[in-house]
Amino acid sequence: MRRFAIVVTMLTLTLATAGASIADAQPYRGDLLVVFTTPTTTERRMLRIAQNGNVTTVVNSLNGALTAVLTDFDNQNLILGGADGSIVVADPQTGATIRTLVAGGDMVSELCHDTNGDLLYLGWDGVRYTSKLYRVDRASGRVLGASWVFDFPQILIPDLVSGGVFVSDVLPFRPGRLFRVVGGTRTLLYQSTPPSLATAGVQDHTDGSVFLAVVPGAIIRVDVTGSATVVRNGLFLPALAMDRDVGLGELMCYVAGSFYRLTRSGQTVSVLPTPPNFGTPANAVVERARNIVTERIGSPNLWQLRFHFPDDPGRAFVAGLSLSGITPGFGAGGRLVSLAVDDLFRLSTSAGLRPWLRGNVGFLDATGRAIATLDLRSVSGLSGTRVWAAALSLDAAAPGGIATVTKPVVMVME
């Protein structure tokens, strides 16, 4: 109890001294990992682009071309998808397969996690223009089923607002479309005018809008209502990611043989050349960016929240919950915490939710990890309720006492 009181006191002092200026979301950047498509199906390479510009090649043992990359549930290893339909957990440094989740099937074009802890992927049979959205049990690798058929989709990203996913539609010769899929409901959020094809996308963690890379060459921003604005013209971007370190985040994208860093308003920050003749990037992810993940471990509504702050072992941390969403966030130590402050937030950060919430305030272990449990099995009438969460680690020597701030996550109650 004394350790809990110490952490809460540190948090109170930190928030009380937080300035109005919001500088960034987290103080470190992971390497950018990029999967490239190549002329032959024997190529199994991806690039690791470090912050200093060093480029190394990672070779994987998949029996076919790499087509997708995702940070694993543990925020350490990678999940890789292949043209032969295989999905494996792989070492992030060597690319060596640690274990196989799916042995083969439809070509894996996109991967993402859902709020329950399952793995989602888009699978294409290589014949028709359509692809299916598959769900895989992450622990066993068992394919739980397929839902919704999309016309050759190229984007699959989780939605921090609804708890569902975004899927794009890129069938040639008609307007590009962006769908929001929540449970059994598919809603058209955006349709391009004039026709343009979305080839890559990433969600803005500060307000829930989506950055889309579209053909013939632009970045557009689609807000939560479906309204679109142009961020940057003149760029062909087959891969897109977001690094949350600088400002409120920088876009990272591939342009004509180089990877660009852009501000969220589309201005060029830096350019990193990649090796020539390496092919076209199909997928990109920033390493170690999943500092908080959720998993439903019991029904109804027994959840685990797993935290990983790889640069903050042993430091105090606190995680808060909100019923009001990710906006407006609040400033802490010059950083933005994308979580709306409401009564649930205040209760969750002051032991007011015990015994339902445990482990959300304390100290990280020697590997920078911790686990909290949210047990709402005794609470009725929650079906469809969304609960958002975010966490931060504390360091007296860091600006404002804040070491790291996570991206928000959302849990949808049964």
C-alpha positions in Angstrom: 0.0 0.0 0.0 2.9 2.3 0.8 4.3 1.8 -2.7 0.9 2.6 -4.2 0.8 5.8 -2.2 4.3 6.8 -3.4 3.3 6.4 -7.0 0.1 8.3 -6.6 1.9 11.1 -4.9 4.5 11.2 -7.7 1.7 11.3 -10.3 -0.2 14.1 -8.5 2.9 16.2 -8.3 3.7 15.5 -12.0 0.3 16.5 -13.2 0.2 19.5 -11.0 3.4 20.9 -12.5 2.6 19.9 -16.1 3.0 22.8 -18.5 0.5 23.8 -21.2 3.0 23.1 -23.9 2.8 19.6 -25.3 6.0 18.5 -26.9 5.9 14.8 -27.6 4.4 11.5 -26.7 7.4 9.3 -25.8 11.2 10.0 -25.5 12.6 7.1 -27.6 12.1 5.8 -31.1 12.2 2.3 -32.3 13.8 1.3 -35.5 11.6 1.2 -38.6 11.1 -2.3 -40.0 10.0 -2.5 -43.7 8.8 -5.5 -45.7 9.6 -5.2 -49.4 7.9 -7.0 -52.3 10.3 -8.2 -54.8 10.3 -9.6 -58.4 10.4 -13.2 -57.2 8.7 -15.2 -54.5 12.0 -16.4 -53.1 12.9 -13.0 -51.6 12.2 -12.9 -47.9 13.8 -9.7 -46.9 13.0 -6.6 -44.8 15.0 -3.6 -43.9 15.8 -2.3 -40.5 16.3 1.5 -40.6 17.8 2.8 -37.4 17.4 6.3 -36.0 20.9 7.2 -37.1 20.2 6.2 -40.7 22.0 2.8 -40.6 20.2 0.2 -42.8 20.5 -3.5 -42.3 18.8 -6.4 -44.0 16.8 -9.0 -42.1 16.3 -12.4 -43.8 13.4 -14.7 -42.7 12.9 -18.4 -43.2 9.3 -18.2 -44.6 8.7 -20.4 -47.6 7.7 -17.5 -49.8 7.9 -13.7 -50.1 7.3 -11.6 -47.0 4.2 -9.6 -47.3 3.4 -8.1 -43.9 5.0 -7.3 -40.6 3.5 -6.5 -37.2 4.9 -6.1 -33.6 3.9 -9.1 -31.6 1.7 -9.1 -28.5 4.8 -8.9 -26.3 6.1 -5.7 -27.9 9.4 -7.5 -28.6 9.2 -10.1 -31.3 7.6 -9.7 -34.7 4.7 -11.4 -36.5 5.4 -11.9 -40.2 3.0 -12.9 -43.0 3.9 -14.5 -46.3 2.7 -14.9 -49.8 2.2 -18.6 -49.1 -0.3 -17.8 -46.3 2.0 -18.6 -43.5 2.1 -16.5 -40.4 5.1 -16.8 -37.9 6.5 -15.2 -34.8 10.0 -14.2 -35.6 13.1 -12.8 -33.9 13.3 -9.0 -34.6 17.1 -9.0 -35.1 17.7 -12.2 -37.2 14.3 -12.9 -38.6 14.5 -16.5 -37.5 11.1 -18.2 -37.0 10.3 -18.7 -33.3 7.0 -20.5 -33.9 4.5 -20.9 -36.6 1.0 -19.6 -36.1 -0.6 -20.4 -39.4 1.0 -22.9 -41.7 -0.4 -21.7 -45.0 -3.5 -20.6 -46.9 -4.5 -17.3 -48.5 -1.8 -14.8 -49.1 -1.4 -12.5 -46.1 -1.6 -8.9 -47.2 -2.1 -7.1 -43.9 -1.9 -8.0 -40.1 -3.2 -6.3 -37.0 -4.2 -7.1 -33.4 -7.8 -6.6 -32.1 -8.8 -5.4 -28.6 -9.4 -9.0 -27.4 -5.8 -10.1 -28.0 -6.6 -12.0 -31.2 -4.7 -11.6 -34.5 -6.5 -10.3 -37.6 -5.3 -10.6 -41.1 -6.5 -10.0 -44.7 -6.1 -13.1 -46.9 -6.2 -13.2 -50.7 -6.5 -16.4 -52.7 -4.5 -15.0 -55.6 -7.3 -15.4 -58.1 -10.2 -13.1 -57.4 -10.1 -9.4 -56.5 -11.7 -10.1 -53.1 -10.0 -10.8 -49.8 -11.4 -12.1 -46.5 -10.8 -10.8 -43.0 -9.6 -13.7 -40.8 -9.4 -14.0 -37.0 -6.6 -16.1 -35.4 -6.3 -17.2 -31.8 -2.8 -15.8 -30.9 -1.9 -18.4 -28.4 -2.8 -21.5 -30.4 -2.6 -20.2 -34.0 -6.1 -21.6 -34.7 -8.0 -19.8 -37.3 -11.3 -18.8 -35.7 -13.1 -17.9 -38.8 -13.4 -15.4 -41.6 -15.8 -12.5 -42.0 -16.6 -9.9 -44.6 -15.3 -10.0 -48.1 -13.5 -6.9 -49.4 -12.5 -5.9 -52.9 -8.7 -6.3 -52.9 -8.1 -4.4 -49.6 -4.7 -3.0 -48.8 -5.2 -1.5 -45.3 -6.0 -3.1 -42.0 -5.5 -1.0 -38.9 -7.2 -1.1 -35.5 -9.5 1.8 -34.6 -8.8 3.4 -31.2 -12.3 5.1 -31.3 -14.7 2.2 -32.0 -12.6 -0.8 -31.0 -13.0 -2.2 -34.5 -10.7 -2.0 -37.5 -10.3 0.1 -40.7 -10.2 -1.7 -44.0 -9.6 0.0 -47.4 -11.0 -1.0 -50.8 -8.7 -0.5 -53.8 -10.5 -2.1 -56.7 -9.3 -0.3 -59.9 -11.5 2.1 -61.9 -13.8 3.1 -59.1 -13.6 5.5 -56.0 -11.4 4.2 -53.2 -13.2 3.5 -50.0 -12.4 3.2 -46.3 -14.6 1.1 -44.1 -14.9 0.9 -40.3 -15.7 -2.7 -39.2 -17.1 -3.2 -35.7 -18.3 -6.7 -34.8 -20.8 -7.6 -37.5 -21.3 -4.1 -38.8 -19.3 -2.6 -41.7 -19.8 1.1 -42.3 -18.4 3.2 -45.2 -16.5 6.1 -43.6 -14.9 7.7 -46.6 -15.1 7.5 -50.4 -12.6 9.3 -52.6 -13.7 11.9 -55.2 -12.2 11.8 -57.8 -11.3 8.1 -57.7 -8.0 7.3 -55.9 -6.7 4.1 -54.4 -5.5 4.0 -50.7 -2.3 1.9 -50.5 -1.3 2.5 -46.8 -2.7 4.0 -43.7 -2.0 4.8 -40.0 -4.3 6.2 -37.3 -3.5 9.4 -35.4 -3.5 8.5 -31.7 -4.4 12.0 -30.7 -7.8 12.3 -32.2 -8.7 9.1 -34.1 -8.3 10.4 -37.6 -6.6 8.3 -40.3 -3.7 9.3 -42.5 -4.1 7.6 -45.9 -1.5 7.3 -48.7 -3.4 7.4 -52.0 -2.6 6.9 -55.6 -1.6 8.7 -57.8 0.4 10.4 -55.0 -0.8 12.1 -51.9 -1.4 11.9 -48.1 -4.9 12.7 -47.0 -6.3 12.9 -43.5 -9.8 11.4 -42.8 -11.3 12.5 -39.5 -13.8 10.5 -37.4 -16.7 11.9 -39.4 -15.3 10.9 -42.8 -14.3 14.4 -43.8 -11.0 14.4 -45.8 -8.2 17.0 -46.2 -5.0 16.8 -48.2 -1.8 16.8 -46.1 0.8 16.4 -48.9 0.6 16.1 -52.6 3.1 14.7 -55.1 4.3 11.6 -53.2 3.7 7.9 -54.1 3.6 6.1 -50.7 3.2 2.3 -50.7 4.1 2.1 -47.0 3.3 4.4 -44.1 4.0 4.4 -40.3 4.0 6.8 -37.4 6.8 7.5 -34.9 5.3 9.2 -31.8 8.6 10.6 -30.5 8.8 14.0 -32.0 6.1 16.6 -31.6 2.7 14.8 -31.7 4.2 12.2 -34.0 6.0 12.0 -37.4 4.9 10.2 -40.4 7.4 7.8 -41.9 6.9 6.9 -45.6 8.7 5.5 -48.6 9.2 7.8 -51.6 11.2 6.8 -54.7 14.0 4.9 -53.1 14.1 6.7 -49.8 12.2 6.9 -46.5 11.0 10.3 -45.5 10.0 11.7 -42.1 7.2 14.1 -42.4 5.4 16.3 -39.8 1.7 15.6 -39.3 1.1 18.6 -41.5 3.2 17.0 -44.4 6.4 19.0 -44.2 9.7 17.1 -44.8 11.8 16.5 -41.7 14.5 14.2 -43.1 15.3 11.7 -45.8 16.9 8.3 -45.4 18.0 6.5 -48.6 17.5 2.8 -48.9 19.6 0.3 -50.9 18.9 0.4 -54.7 16.8 -2.1 -56.5 15.3 -3.5 -53.3 11.8 -3.6 -54.5 8.6 -1.8 -53.4 7.7 -1.7 -49.7 4.5 -3.5 -48.8 4.4 -2.9 -45.1 6.1 -0.9 -42.3 6.1 -0.8 -38.5 7.9 1.1 -35.8 9.5 -1.4 -33.5 8.6 -1.6 -29.8 5.7 0.8 -30.1 3.0 -1.4 -28.4 3.7 -0.2 -24.8 0.2 -1.3 -23.7 -2.0 -4.2 -25.0 -5.3 -5.6 -23.9 -6.6 -9.2 -23.8 -9.9 -10.6 -22.7 -8.9 -13.6 -20.7 -12.3 -14.5 -19.3 -16.0 -14.0 -20.1 -17.7 -11.8 -19.6 -15.3 -8.9 -19.2 -12.2 -10.2 -17.4 -9.3 -8.3 -19.0 -5.6 -8.1 -18.7 -3.7 -4.9 -19.5 0.0 -5.7 -20.2 2.5 -2.9 -20.1 6.0 -2.8 -21.6 8.3 0.2 -21.2 11.6 -1.3 -22.5 13.7 1.8 -21.5 12.1 2.2 -18.1 12.8 -1.0 -16.0 12.1 -0.6 -12.3 10.4 2.8 -12.7 7.0 3.7 -11.2 4.1 3.7 -13.6 0.4 4.4 -13.6 -2.4 3.5 -16.0 -5.7 5.3 -16.1 -9.1 4.3 -17.6 -11.7 6.6 -19.2 -15.3 6.2 -20.4 -15.1 9.4 -22.5 -12.6 8.5 -25.2 -9.1 9.7 -26.3 -10.0 13.4 -26.8 -9.4 15.9 -25.3 -6.2 14.5 -23.9 -4.2 16.3 -21.2 -0.7 17.5 -21.0 1.8 16.0 -18.6 5.5 16.8 -18.5 5.2 18.5 -21.9 3.7 15.3 -23.4 0.2 14.5 -24.5 -1.7 11.7 -22.8 -4.4 10.8 -25.2 -7.1 10.0 -22.7 -10.1 12.1 -21.6 -10.2 12.9 -17.9 -13.5 11.9 -16.4 -14.8 10.3 -13.2 -13.6 6.8 -14.2 -10.1 8.2 -14.8 -10.0 9.8 -11.4 -11.2 6.7 -9.7 -8.8 4.4 -11.6 -5.7 6.5 -10.6 -6.6 6.8 -7.0 -7.5 3.2 -6.0 -11.2 4.0 -6.3 -11.9 1.0 -8.5 -10.6 -1.7 -6.3 -11.4 -4.6 -6.2 -12.4 -4.4 -9.9 -9.0 -2.9 -11.1 -5.7 -4.1 -9.7 -2.1 -3.7 -10.8 -2.5 -0.4 -12.7 -0.3 1.6 -10.3 3.1 0.4 -9.1 6.6 -0.3 -10.3 7.8 -2.0 -13.5 9.9 -5.1 -13.2 13.5 -5.5 -14.3 12.4 -5.9 -18.0 10.1 -2.9 -17.9 6.9 -5.0 -17.7 3.8 -5.1 -15.6 0.3 -6.6 -15.8 -3.0 -5.1 -14.5 -6.3 -6.9 -14.2 -9.8 -5.4 -14.9 -12.4 -7.8 -13.6 -16.0 -6.7 -14.4 -17.6 -10.1 -14.4 -19.8 -9.1 -11.5 -21.1 -5.9 -13.3 -24.1 -6.3 -15.5 -25.4 -4.2 -18.4 -22.0 -3.4 -19.9 -22.5 -4.9 -23.4 -21.0 -2.5 -26.0 -19.5 -0.2 -23.5 -16.1 1.1 -24.5 -13.4 1.7 -21.9 -10.2 3.4 -22.9 -6.8 3.1 -21.2 -3.4 4.7 -21.4 -0.3 4.6 -19.1 2.8 6.5 -18.3 6.1 5.8 -16.5 7.6 8.3 -14.0 11.1 9.5 -13.7 12.1 12.5 -11.5 14.9 13.3 -13.8 12.8 13.5 -17.0 11.0 16.6 -18.1 8.0 17.1 -15.9 8.7 13.8 -14.2 7.3 11.8 -17.1 9.5 9.2 -18.8 7.2 7.5 -21.3 3.6 7.9 -22.3 1.8 5.0 -24.1 -0.6 5.2 -27.0 -4.2 4.7 -25.9 -6.1 1.4 -26.3 -9.8 0.6 -26.1 -11.7 -2.4 -24.7 -15.2 -3.2 -25.8 -17.3 -4.9 -23.1 -19.4 -8.0 -23.7 
